[in-house]
Each structure stands twice: as structure tokens, then as C-alpha cells.
Amino acid sequence: MVAWPELPDLLKDDIVALLPDLRAFARFMCREREAADDLVQNTILAALDKQAQFEPGTNLKGWLFTIMRNRFYSDLRAQRRRPTAIEDVSMTPVAAVDNPEATLQLKELSSALWKLSPQAREALILVGAGGFSYEEAARLCDCSVGTLKARVSRARKLLSEQMK
């Protein structure tokens, strides 16, 4: 077992407070609950391992999302090099309130989101659901602000067309 230096209580509290945001972003990236949970866990472990690189007073959420994004794409590249087994592609239905119409709308939205390119989906989730500014999201995606704005705009347009 690896022993890390003791985290300040404030940093621990901030990381714990960000777990729902990390998990939500991981779910959109991974699509599977178990894989998303693994990604969040690996992100937190990597953050703990690299905690000396975090500068207090900077954007912890952005730092953790960057670690998660880099980890996700690194794992994805590694998976592409391995042979894949045939698996069931059916997705677990999206949970909704006890309103059948809301459940149907969430399923349609989820389906439409997964038809977007990974870059467009990621940009839209970061800005729309993640609460990041265009500038922050562009840094996370390692692209220019203009590129990120274009991705978000195209994603919104495509979603709107698909949801009609």
C-alpha cells in the first residue's frame, strides 16, 4: 500500500465536494457506470499521487478534470491496442423520475448525445453541464477557445435537430 503525505483537511473536503461532478463527467465519457467509477477512482489516486503539483488557490476542479480527461484518453489508446471481446452494447437505461414522458425524453437526449463526436460531446458537457467557462474548457481540451466554441455550437445545433 502506498502512503501519501497527509492532505490538508480543506483539500480533502474540496475533493470530496467535487466527486459528484467528477462522476457525472466520467459517466458521459465512459458510458458505463462501472468504468466511470473506475475512472473517478483512478483520477483521485493520480491526484493524490501528484498532489505536490497542485498549486493551492488555483482551480482544483479544472485540475481534477484534466487528470480525468488525460487518464480516459490514455486508457482508451491502451484499449485500442488490445484485442476486444464481443460484448453486449445495450446501455443501461437512464434513470428518471416516475414520469414516463421524462424517462423517454432522457433516453432520447442520451441517445442524441452519444451520436455526437467525442470532441463535441466532451465540449458540450464541460460547458453545459460541467459549469466550465469556454476558456477553462478549452484548456481542459487542449484546444483554442474558438475551436471549443465551434464544437459547442455544432453540438447544440445537432442536438436540437435530433430532438425535433
N, C-alpha and C positions, 0 to 999 in steps of 0.2 A: 504494500500500500504506500502511495506517495504521500508525503507530508508537506503541506504548503504552509508558508508563514501565515499567521493569524490575520484574517481580513478585518479591517475596521468594521464595527457594527453598522455604521452608516452605509458602507458599500454593500454589505450583506443585505441590508434592508432594501437598498435600491435594486439589487439584482433580483431579489425575491419579488419585488413590486413589478418588475418587467417580465416575469415568467409568462403571464397570460399573453402579452404582446409577442414574445418570442415563440410561444407555442402556436399562436394564430398564424404568424408568418411561416413557420415551419410546415404547418398543415397545407398552406397554399403552395409551398414549394414541393413537398413530398407527396401529397395527396393521400397518403396512408397514415392513420393515427399512430401506429407503432413506429414507423420510420420517422415521423415528425417528433415523437417523444425521444427517440434515439438521437436525432439531430439536436434537439434542445439540450439533452444531457451532455452530448459531446461538445456543444458550444460552451456550456458552463464550465466543463472540465478544461477546455482550451483557455477560456478566460481566466480561470483560476491559475493555470499554469503560466500564463503570460501577464498576470496582474501587475507586475512591475512595469510593464509597458503602458499601462493606463495612466493618463495624466489626470489627477483629481481636478475637478472643476470643468472638465470637458464633457461632451455628450456620451454618457455611458450607454444609452440606448443605441446610438449610432455605432459605437464601438462593438457592442454585442451583435448587432445585426450584420455588421461587416464580417465578423468572425463566422457567424452562421452562414452567410452567403458564400464565403470562401470555402468553408467546410463542405457545404452542399455541392458546389461545383467540383471540388476536388474529389469527393466521394462518387459523383456522377461520372467523372472521367475514369476513375478506377473501375467502376462497374461496367463501363463500355468495353474495357479491355478483357473482362471475364466473360466466359460463355454464360448465357442466361437460360434459365429453365422456363418451360412453358407454365404460365400461371393464369389464374382466373383474373380477368381485367375488370370484373364488375366492382363498382365502387360502393362503399358503404353509404347508404342514403344520408343526406344532410338532415340533421335534427331540426325541428321547428316546433313552434307552439302547437297547441291542439287544434289549429286551424288548417284544414286540408288545403285550402287555397294558398295559404302562406307556405306550406310544405312544397306544393307544386312550384310556386314561384322561386323558392330557394333552390330546388332541383334544377329548374331552368337556368337560373343565374349561375349555379355551379357548373353546369354543362357548358354554358356560353363562355365562362371564364377559362375552362380547360381547352377551348377551341382557339384561344389566343396564343400567340407565340410566347415562349417562356420569358423573353425580354419584356414584351408588352404587359404580360400578366404581372411580372415582378414590379415593374414601374407603377402600374395602376394600384397594386396592393400597398406598396410603400407610401405612395402619396395619398391614395383614397382611404385606405383602412389603417395604415400604419401611422398616419399623422405626421409624416416627414415633410419638410419643405422640399421644393424642387431641387434646391441646392444640396440639401442633405442627401436626398435620394440619388442625385447624380453622383455624389462622392461614393455612396454605397455601391452603385452600379458601375463605377469606374468609367463614366462617360460624361460628356458635356451636358450642361443644363438644357441647351437647345435640343439635344438628342433625347434627353429624358422627357421633356415637354412634348416632343413629337410622338414618342412612344405612348405616353398617357393619352394624348389626344386621339391617336389612332385606336387605342384600346377602347376608349369611351365610345367612339363612333361605331366600332364593330359590335360592342356590347349592345348599344342602342338598336342597331339594325337587327341583331339576333333576337332581341327581346320583344320585337314588334309582333 
